Amino acid sequence: MTNIASLPLLVLCTVLVWHTSLGTTSTASFREAVLESILDERSSRVRPDGPESGSPVSINISYSLTSISKVELSTGLFETVGYLQLQWKDPRLAFRSGFASAIRVDPASIWTPDIELYNSAPPGLTILNRKNVAIVYPSGEVLWIPMVALPSVCDMTSDVVPATFNCTLLFGSWTFPGFDVDVGVSHLAVELSDYIPNRSWEVVNTSASRRVSYYSCCPEPYPLVSFSIVIKQKA
């Protein structure tokens, strides 16, 4: 048997490149086969069921703040930049793990929740950036982390100097009631590990919670996720 240590360097490099290319090709073929088996145009238009047939699909939401881009005292505009982390399970996307522990897909090719910022400025602004890919795991769990710019309305009435304001971001499904799409929080605060401090405003506290709203148009519950960001004017 040939001792691998005695092989010429050129031969060793050739063997390593061959094995690497074979593995890459096999992995790519596996991912392509998985995509062909789980992606269905109809499935991208119809919401998945929850754990039981007919039960709501649960969307866990968290928000990572990266910067405060604008605070306008005269208009109450509070604009932040960051990224949402949306997690849910779609059993139709489950696959047998092989060469890949997860696959990346275009969010337009799968069902994604119509999560919107309820107190956006202007109202009805679509916030989700669908250029960011979604990650699908063998269990059918989906992780989608779109970058977002969030202009929101905040009550900035204060006679105290320096002023402190509690600005809230309200997220929920725009069209689905809680019987179809439920939302909850992944963490009890806003993530600040990537936050770039603002020169004029300090973030003094954050929190996250879930609440349920009812509207005169409809008897169904509409759950919302609320992210509270308390800012204080720097002296």
C-alpha positions as CSV (number, residue, x, y, z in Angstrom):
1,M,0.0,0.0,0.0
2,T,1.3,3.4,-0.9
3,N,2.2,5.7,1.9
4,I,0.3,9.0,1.4
5,A,3.2,10.9,2.9
6,S,5.5,9.7,0.0
7,L,3.2,10.9,-2.8
8,P,4.5,13.9,-4.8
9,L,2.9,17.2,-3.9
10,L,1.3,17.6,-7.3
11,V,-0.4,14.3,-7.0
12,L,-1.7,15.1,-3.5
13,C,-3.1,18.4,-4.7
14,T,-4.8,16.7,-7.6
15,V,-6.4,14.1,-5.3
16,L,-7.6,16.8,-2.8
17,V,-9.1,18.9,-5.6
18,W,-10.9,15.9,-7.0
19,H,-12.3,15.0,-3.7
20,T,-13.3,18.6,-3.0
21,S,-15.0,19.0,-6.3
22,L,-16.8,15.7,-5.9
23,G,-18.2,16.8,-2.5
24,T,-19.2,20.2,-3.9
25,T,-21.0,18.6,-6.8
26,S,-22.7,16.1,-4.6
27,T,-23.8,18.8,-2.2
28,A,-25.0,21.0,-5.0
29,S,-27.0,18.2,-6.6
30,F,-28.6,17.3,-3.3
31,R,-29.6,20.9,-2.7
32,E,-31.0,21.1,-6.2
33,A,-33.0,17.9,-5.7
34,V,-34.3,19.2,-2.3
35,L,-35.4,22.5,-3.9
36,E,-37.2,20.7,-6.7
37,S,-39.0,18.4,-4.2
38,I,-40.2,21.0,-1.7
39,L,-40.9,24.1,-3.8
40,D,-44.4,24.4,-5.2
41,E,-45.9,27.5,-6.7
42,R,-49.2,26.7,-5.0
43,S,-47.5,26.4,-1.6
44,S,-46.0,29.9,-1.9
45,R,-49.6,31.3,-2.1
46,V,-51.2,29.3,0.7
47,R,-50.3,29.6,4.4
48,P,-49.2,26.4,6.1
49,D,-51.2,24.8,8.9
50,G,-50.0,24.9,12.5
51,P,-49.2,21.8,14.6
52,E,-52.7,20.5,13.9
53,S,-54.8,20.7,10.8
54,G,-56.6,24.1,10.6
55,S,-54.6,25.6,13.5
56,P,-52.8,28.9,13.1
57,V,-49.2,29.1,12.0
58,S,-47.1,30.7,14.7
59,I,-44.6,33.4,13.8
60,N,-41.9,34.3,16.4
61,I,-40.5,37.8,15.9
62,S,-37.5,39.6,17.2
63,Y,-35.9,42.9,16.3
64,S,-32.3,43.9,16.2
65,L,-31.7,47.6,16.2
66,T,-28.6,48.8,14.3
67,S,-29.2,52.6,14.3
68,I,-31.6,55.5,15.0
69,S,-31.7,57.4,11.7
70,K,-34.2,60.1,12.5
71,V,-36.0,61.7,15.4
72,E,-38.3,64.7,14.5
73,L,-39.9,66.3,17.5
74,S,-42.2,68.5,15.4
75,T,-43.8,65.6,13.5
76,G,-43.3,62.7,16.0
77,L,-41.3,60.7,13.4
78,F,-39.1,58.0,14.8
79,E,-37.0,56.2,12.2
80,T,-34.8,53.2,13.0
81,V,-32.8,50.7,10.9
82,G,-32.2,47.1,11.8
83,Y,-33.3,43.6,11.0
84,L,-36.3,41.5,11.9
85,Q,-35.9,37.8,12.7
86,L,-39.0,35.8,11.7
87,Q,-39.3,32.1,12.5
88,W,-42.1,29.7,11.7
89,K,-42.6,26.1,10.6
90,D,-43.9,25.0,7.2
91,P,-44.3,21.2,7.2
92,R,-44.4,21.2,3.4
93,L,-40.8,22.3,3.3
94,A,-39.4,19.5,5.4
95,F,-36.8,17.3,3.8
96,R,-34.4,14.5,4.7
97,S,-31.0,15.9,5.7
98,G,-28.1,14.6,3.7
99,F,-25.3,16.8,2.5
100,A,-27.0,19.9,3.7
101,S,-28.2,20.8,7.2
102,A,-30.1,23.8,5.8
103,I,-30.9,25.3,2.4
104,R,-31.2,28.9,1.3
105,V,-34.2,29.9,-0.8
106,D,-35.6,33.0,-2.4
107,P,-38.5,34.1,-0.1
108,A,-40.6,34.7,-3.1
109,S,-40.6,30.9,-3.7
110,I,-42.1,30.0,-0.4
111,W,-45.0,31.3,1.8
112,T,-43.9,34.2,3.9
113,P,-46.1,36.0,6.5
114,D,-47.5,39.4,5.6
115,I,-46.0,41.1,8.7
116,E,-46.2,44.9,8.6
117,L,-45.5,47.8,10.9
118,Y,-48.9,49.0,12.1
119,N,-47.8,52.4,13.2
120,S,-45.7,53.2,10.1
121,A,-45.2,56.7,8.8
122,P,-46.8,57.0,6.3
123,P,-49.5,54.4,7.1
124,G,-49.5,51.1,5.1
125,L,-45.9,51.2,4.2
126,T,-44.5,47.8,3.2
127,I,-41.4,47.2,5.2
128,L,-40.1,43.7,4.4
129,N,-37.1,43.5,2.1
130,R,-37.6,40.3,0.1
131,K,-34.1,40.4,-1.3
132,N,-32.8,38.7,1.8
133,V,-32.8,34.9,1.4
134,A,-34.7,32.6,3.8
135,I,-33.1,29.5,5.5
136,V,-35.1,26.3,5.5
137,Y,-34.1,23.4,7.9
138,P,-34.9,19.7,7.5
139,S,-37.7,19.9,10.0
140,G,-39.5,22.6,7.9
141,E,-38.5,25.4,10.2
142,V,-37.9,28.6,8.4
143,L,-35.7,31.5,9.4
144,W,-35.9,34.8,7.6
145,I,-33.9,37.9,8.6
146,P,-34.8,40.8,6.4
147,M,-33.1,44.2,6.8
148,V,-35.7,46.9,7.5
149,A,-35.9,50.7,7.7
150,L,-38.8,51.6,10.0
151,P,-40.3,55.1,9.9
152,S,-42.8,55.1,12.7
153,V,-45.1,57.4,14.6
154,C,-44.1,58.2,18.2
155,D,-45.7,60.5,20.8
156,M,-43.0,63.1,21.4
157,T,-45.0,65.4,23.7
158,S,-42.7,66.5,26.6
159,D,-42.0,69.6,28.6
160,V,-38.9,68.1,30.3
161,V,-35.4,68.8,29.1
162,P,-33.6,66.6,28.3
163,A,-36.6,64.8,26.9
164,T,-37.3,61.1,27.2
165,F,-39.7,59.3,24.9
166,N,-41.1,55.7,24.8
167,C,-41.4,54.9,21.1
168,T,-43.2,51.6,20.1
169,L,-43.0,49.5,17.0
170,L,-46.1,47.4,16.4
171,F,-45.9,44.4,14.1
172,G,-48.6,41.9,13.0
173,S,-50.1,40.2,10.1
174,W,-51.8,42.7,7.8
175,T,-54.6,40.5,6.6
176,F,-54.7,37.3,8.7
177,P,-56.5,37.1,12.0
178,G,-55.1,35.3,14.9
179,F,-57.1,32.2,14.0
180,D,-54.8,31.8,10.9
181,V,-51.6,33.5,11.8
182,D,-50.4,34.0,15.4
183,V,-47.4,36.1,16.4
184,G,-45.2,36.1,19.4
185,V,-41.9,37.4,20.7
186,S,-38.6,35.4,20.6
187,H,-36.9,37.7,23.2
188,L,-38.2,40.1,25.8
189,A,-36.1,43.0,24.6
190,V,-34.7,44.5,21.5
191,E,-31.3,43.2,20.5
192,L,-28.6,45.9,20.7
193,S,-25.4,43.9,20.0
194,D,-25.1,45.6,16.6
195,Y,-26.3,49.0,17.6
196,I,-24.3,52.1,16.6
197,P,-24.9,54.9,19.1
198,N,-26.7,58.0,18.0
199,R,-25.0,61.3,18.7
200,S,-28.1,63.0,20.0
201,W,-30.2,60.2,21.5
202,E,-29.4,57.5,24.0
203,V,-31.3,54.2,24.2
204,V,-32.0,53.7,27.9
205,N,-34.3,50.7,27.8
206,T,-36.1,48.3,25.5
207,S,-38.8,45.6,25.9
208,A,-40.9,43.3,23.8
209,S,-44.4,41.9,24.4
210,R,-47.4,40.4,22.7
211,R,-51.0,41.8,22.8
212,V,-54.2,41.2,21.0
213,S,-56.3,43.9,19.3
214,Y,-59.9,43.8,18.0
215,Y,-61.3,46.1,15.3
216,S,-64.8,47.3,14.5
217,C,-64.7,45.6,11.0
218,C,-64.0,42.1,12.3
219,P,-64.8,39.9,15.3
220,E,-61.6,37.9,15.0
221,P,-58.6,38.7,17.2
222,Y,-55.5,40.3,15.7
223,P,-52.4,39.6,17.7
224,L,-49.6,42.1,17.6
225,V,-45.9,42.2,18.8
226,S,-44.8,45.4,20.4
227,F,-41.2,46.5,20.6
228,S,-40.6,49.4,23.0
229,I,-37.5,51.6,22.7
230,V,-37.0,54.3,25.3
231,I,-34.7,57.1,24.1
232,K,-33.3,60.0,26.1
233,Q,-32.0,63.3,24.6
234,K,-28.3,63.7,25.3
235,A,-27.4,66.9,27.1
